[in-house]
Structure formats: structure tokens, C-alpha cells
Amino acid sequence: MTETDPAAVAAFIGNQRTECHVPHRLACRVLGVSESWFYKWRDKPTTARQVRRGQLADAIRQVFEDSGGTYGSPKVWLVLVRAGWRVSVNTVARLMAEHGLAGRKVRRRRGLTRPGKRP
């Protein structure tokens, strides 16, 4: 749970009642939020932006898994754009980082010849 995500705080308060039998009033008081704030966030419908962000995250995860876990954000972005998504490279990179998806690092081959220390 992060302090900056209100939806996560509201979900945490709601889960405390179902899992630990802690009343909403007590959980709100402990976390320092008002009950009216909690009920506002609990009953808030999901926005179109959140729905699209979830669909985009699923598409990113699918492209990443299809690549065998090798594609980084630039290549994932390229595949998504070719599939018809309108999204920026930075958005793809941020979502990949949030979900813990990281492409395989390219290993550079090192040459075998080394310059000698003699002049």
C-alpha cells in the first residue's frame, strides 16, 4: 500500500473490515482519513482512463511474454503502435517498470586482443 494512491488506501480500509473485522470508522481514524472520504472513494466508479490503462498493461504483458521476456520498452512500444495503439514510449516504459517487466540486456562481445603495456 502506498500513501499517495487514494484507491489503494480505500481498498485497504475495506479489506480490513472483511479480513480482520476492523470497523471502517476505526481504520479511518488510524490512517488519518475521514469516513466521508473513504465512502467517496469506495463507491467511485472506474474511469475510462483506468480501463484503458488496464487494457494497455495487459497488451504490454502479452507482447513481453510473446517475446520470451527479451523485448524492452522501445520494442514493445513499436509492436503496440503497429497493432494500432496510440501510446508513447515513456508510458510503455513506466507501465513495464510498474509491473516489473524488464527486457534482456544485450551482451556486448569483448575483443580478445588487448593492447600491451609496453610502448
C-alpha positions, 0 to 999 in steps of 0.5 A: 500500500502506498500513501499517495494512491487514494484507491489503494488506501480505500481498498485497504480500509475495506479489506480490513473490515472483511479480513480482520473485522476492523470497523471502517470508522476505526481504520479511518481514524488510524490512517488519518482519513475521514469516513466521508472520504473513504465512502467517496472513494469506495463507491467511485466508479472506474474511469475510462482512463483506468480501463484503458490503462488496464487494457494497455498493461495487459497488451504490454504483458502479452507482447513481453511474454510473446517475446520470451521476456527479451523485448524492452520498452522501445520494442514493445512500444513499436509492436503496440503502435503497429497493432494500432495503439496510440501510446508513447514510449515513456508510458510503455516504459513506466507501465513495464517498470510498474509491473516489473517487466524488464527486457534482456540486456544485450551482451556486448562481445569483448575483443580478445586482443588487448593492447600491451603495456609496453610502448 
